[in-house]
Amino acid sequence: MAKRASLANKSLSEKLFEMANFSFMVIVVIITLYPFLNVLAISLNESTDTVRGGIYVWPREWTLANYEVILKYENLLTGFVNSVLRTIIGTVLGVFVCSMVAYTLSRQDFQAKKFVSTVIVLTMFFSGGLIPTYMLMRDLQLINTFAIYILPLLVSAWNIIIIRSFMDGLPFALQESAKMDGANDFIIYWKIIMPICQPVLATIALFVAVMQWNMWFDTYIYNSGNPALTTLQYELMKILQSTSTSTGAEAVRGQGADLINRVSPESVRMAITIVTVVPILIVYPFLQKYFVKGMTLGAVK
């Protein structure tokens, strides 16, 4: 009854606005969901039928052959394990290191904060290039090691700036009062600053996790000669290349070679997209509330 009374009390302009707003949001939801549903439908549709076109959000001829090509590849399980490990370890260590650097730069009593901040920002515009970077990794003996997935990506200038901007909005009196109580710098960082910064840290963790999960070029450059250190994205890239070339099937090893001749590159591409995106979609809802807070509070002072 209360809802009906409130609707009756609204003016015509308010009702028209709500109807227009609702219609607009429905259109936005459709536009957002359609590409993903279309990719899912094509990945579950029979390849020769997919070539005809006309697949929208529902497969015409259901099949799992596109996923069989991926799942029967011999190095896929090893790549999946390595991708999960590099994502978890790289995310935890990356957020920890970047937050420590950001905490140091946010302190008012750090005399060299402007100089260090300038140096960090310069790294966003200038880099050594691929060949010098490869030579550096070789001299550090990181080639064909799992550490190549973690150490070069620990520090990100962009992530440091975002976390520092959030920390700059915190009252410095919190640190001063904790210091008066006998807490050292690390205790202040770990027990006071870190809990307050959960929203921005969760946001950065999502950024780092997506980056780590999608990386394949470093595997190609540094660890392609060691099958035990392969990653999921690199193996999926090789499967995609094998289905996109006429001679690719001969280069594919393992039980998936006989299936590649029965699928189209487009169908396999869509199946690879689903396999790549689903793990991130599973993680995102758990970080969504922190993600929204981190993107809004960090910009307000």
N, C-alpha and C positions, 0 to 999 in steps of 0.2 A: 504494500500500500504506500509506503514511504517513497519507494522508487517511482511509482506512478504519479504521486503528488509532486515530486521534484521535477519530473518530465513535463507535467502540466504547467508548472510555474515558469518554465524556461520560455524565453522569447523565440520568435521565428528565426531570427538571425543566429541565436545560439544553437538551435536545432540544426540549421543548415550548416553551420561551422562544424558541428560534431559529425554530421553525415559526410561532409567533404573530408574531414580529417580521417575518419574511419576508412573511407574509400581509398584515400591516398596511402594509408598504412597497409591496406590489403594489397595494393599494387606493388608497394615496396617489398613486401614479403614474397610475392610471386616472382618478382624480378630477381630477388636474392636466392630463392630456392630453386628456380628453374634450371640454371646452369648445372648445379650439382645433381639434380634429379635426371637431367638429360645425360650427363656423363655416366651415372649409375645405370641407366637404362641401356645405353650403348654397350657398356662393359658386360652386361648380362644377356645381350642379344647375339644371335648366331651371326658369324662374321660375314658370310656371303649375303645374308639378308640385310645386314647393315649397309652394304654398298649401295643398295637401292635407295637409301635415305628415308626420310619420313619418320624417324624415331624421335619421339619427344620425351615423355616422362614414363613410358611403359614399354617394355620389350615386346616385339611381335613374336619372336621365336626364342624361348628361354634356353640358355646354355651356360655351362660353367667352364667351357673349353678355354676361354680367354684367361681365366684364373688358373687353369691347369698348366698353361704354358709357364706362368710365373712360379707357381708353387712347386713344380717338379724340377726346377732348375737346381743343380747340385750345390751351388754355393749360396743359395738364398738364405738358408737357416744361419749360416755363419755370418753373413752380412747383416741379418736382422739382429743377431746378438750383439755384434760390434756397434751397430747403429744405436741400439738401446743403451749400451754401456757408455758410448761417447756422449750421448744426449744427457744422461743422468749425471755422469762425472763432470762433463764440461759445463753443464748448467749450474751445478752446485758450486764448483770452484770459480766459475766465471762471475757469478753474482757475488760471491764472498770477496774475491779480489777487487772487483770494481767498486763494491760498497766500501771497502777499506780505503781505497784511494780517494773516493768521493768524500768520505768522512774526514780525511786529512785536509782536503782542499776546502771543506766547509768551515773548518775551525778558524775563528777570528784571530787566534794567537799564532797561526802558522805564517811566518814572515815571508816565505817564498811562494805563497799561493798564486800570485799573479804570474810569476815566471813559469811555474810548473803548469798552470792552467793553459798558458799560451803555447808551451811546448806540446801539450797533449792535443790541443785544438789543431795545431799545424799538422799532426799526423793524419788528420782527416782529409787534408788536401794534397799531401805529398806522400809518396811511397817509394820504396826502392826498386820496384818492378819485379817481374816474375823470375828472371834469371838471377839477380842478386839474392832474392829471397830463397831460391832453391840452393844456391851456393852456401847461404848462411845455415839453412837446415842441414845441409850435408856436413858442414864443418862442426855443427853441434851434435852430429851423429844421431839425428832424429829420423833419417830415412829408414823406411821399413820397420818402424816402431809404432806402437799405439800412442805414444806420447805426442806424435805429430798432430793428432786430432785434438789435443787438449792445450798444450803449452802456447802455440802461436795465437790461439783465440781467447786466452785468459783475459786480456785487457782490451776493452773497447772504449775509445774516446767518447763515442756517442752515449753509451750506457753510463759512463762516469758523469757526463754533463747532466743527464736526466736525474740521476740519483743525487748529485750535488745540489741541483736546483730544488729538489724536495727538501733536502737537509738544511738548506739556507733558510727555509721558512720556519724551522724549529727554533724556539727560544734558546739562546746560548746560556741562559741562567740554569737550564737543566744540567748542563755539563759542569758549570761552576759549582752548583750545590753538591753534585756528586763528588767532585774533586775535594771539596771541603770535608766531606764525610770519609775521605781516605781512599776513594776509588781511583785506580790508575786509568790510563787512556784506553787500554783494551777492555777493561770492565765497563767503562762508560759506553764504548762502542757496542759491546756485545749485549749488555743488559738494559741499556736505556735507549740508545739510538736505533738499534736493529728492530726491537718490537714496535716502535713507533713508525718505522719505515716499511712495514709489511706490505702496504698497497703498492708502493713504487717498486719494491724488490720483487713482488709477484709479477708485476708488469714486465720488468727486465728479464725475469726467469722465463716468461713465455716467449719473449723475443729471442733469447739465447737458445732455448729448446727448439724452436722452429728452425733457427739457423743451423744448429748442430744436426738436426734430423734430416734436413734437406741437402746437406753438404755431400758432394760426390767428387768435386774437382780435385780436392786435396788427396783423395784416394787414388785418383788417376795419375796425379803428378808424382806423389811420394811413395805410395804403397801398392801400386798396380802389380809389382813383381812378387808380392807375397799374398797368396790366396787366403791365408789365415787371418789377414788384417783387412779383408774386403769389407765394404759397407753395403747396406741394402740399396741405397740410392744408386751406387755405382753398378751393382748387379742389374738393377732394373733398367738403367741406362743402356747397358750392354744388350739386354733382351730387346729393348726398343730398337736399337740400331740393327740387330739381327733380323728383325721383322720388317725393317724399312729398306733393306737392300736385297737384291736377288741372290747374292752369294752369302748372305748373313747366316743362313741356317747351317751352313757347313762349319761356321766358326763357333757355333753354340755346342757346348759339351753337355753331357748328361742325358737324362731321360726326357727332357723337354724338346729335343731336336725334332722328333717325329710329329709333335703337335704344332710346331711353328708353321708348317706348310698348310695347316688347316685354319689359320686365323689371319685376319687382316691387320695391318699396322694400326689402323684407327681403333679397332676393338681392343688390342693389346695396350695401346696408349691410354685409353680410358680406364682399363683395369689397373694399370700402373698408377694412374692418378688417384683412384679410390684407395689402393693399398697405401699410398703415400699420405693421403689426407686423413684417413680414419683415425690413426693414433693421436694426431693433434686435436681432432674433434672430440675425442674421448677426454683428453686432458683439459681442454679449454673451459668447460662448465665449472670445474673446480676452482679455476683461477679468475672467473669472470667478474665476481664482485670486487676482487682486489684490482683487477685490470682497469675497471671503470674508475675506481677511486684514485689509482695511481696516475691515470691520464688527466684527471681533473684537478686534484689537490696539488700536484706537482707544479702546476702553472699558476697557482694563486699565491700571492704573498700579501 
